[in-house]
Amino acid sequence: MARLEFIESLALLGATDLHPGGRDATNFLLGELEKGTPRRVLEIGAGSGATTERMIRRGWQVTPIEPSTVLRNVLEKRLRVPAYAGEFERFEEADGSFDAAIGESIFYCLDHASAFAKLRRLLRPGALLALVDMVWTDKGNADLAASIHDRTARTFGIPAASREWLTWPRWRQNLENAGFALVVERRLSSVSFQPPLGRSVKLVRGLRHPVALLHYLNYRRFHRMTFAPAGCFESWMAVWKRV
């Protein structure tokens, strides 16, 4: 098996909700989306399908996008629904096709101008966009952002932060420039997530996926390292309306 990204090893070991705020953040965002009574929902970066499953249970028609073969296989095996296999940049659907969209710890990896413009086109007027992400604070800077992005990408197989030094006010401005209006926002008390993997879960799943367990243990060694000075990150969740 090829090298697994950190989140891929976690997914194979049974961890879910791999984003800041975890399940509580997801429930908050889905509760806000529910107020708009969506029918078709676009999910960018669906991962192993935990949020996908909760939306399907609400009766929503979900289109999940997940480029990772490992994560997509877990999602499709778990839910018996197909997921789009490409990057969001390659995804195409008719203008105004969706009533809502959600992305959890994904938009930091994307170019905001093009990603938010594309989302505005895919969403119908009045549709809602929900997101949760870890962002830079004023204690960061452009050089640090580039360094942390590149080092964590090499270490974990996926960057832990955006390469561009984007604080939450910059996120707000980028979304407003793309044609979205803020509905609600919340700053999270914790900047990251704690994967819910107990010893018994790791043992049982590890026997089934020994390569994933080895990758996970190796990544945990690096996870304890300090990649950035304290106070450089904060996490936000928010819902925006397509105007």
HELIX and SHEET records of a PDB file:
HELIX    1   1 PHE A    6  LEU A   12  1                                   7    
HELIX    2   2 GLY A   22  GLU A   34  1                                  13    
HELIX    3   3 ALA A   50  ARG A   57  1                                   8    
HELIX    4   4 THR A   69  LEU A   79  1                                  11    
HELIX    5   5 PHE A   88  ARG A   90  5                                   3    
HELIX    6   6 PHE A  107  CYS A  109  5                                   3    
HELIX    7   7 HIS A  112  LEU A  122  1                                  11    
HELIX    8   8 ALA A  142  PHE A  156  1                                  15    
HELIX    9   9 TRP A  168  ASN A  177  1                                  10    
HELIX   10  10 ARG A  199  ARG A  208  1                                  10    
HELIX   11  11 PRO A  210  HIS A  223  1                                  14    
SHEET    1   A 6 GLN A  61  ILE A  65  0                                        
SHEET    2   A 6 ARG A  40  ILE A  44  1                                        
SHEET    3   A 6 PHE A  98  GLU A 104  1                                        
SHEET    4   A 6 LEU A 123  TRP A 136  1                                        
SHEET    5   A 6 PHE A 233  ARG A 242 -1                                        
SHEET    6   A 6 PHE A 180  ARG A 187 -1                                        
END                                                                             
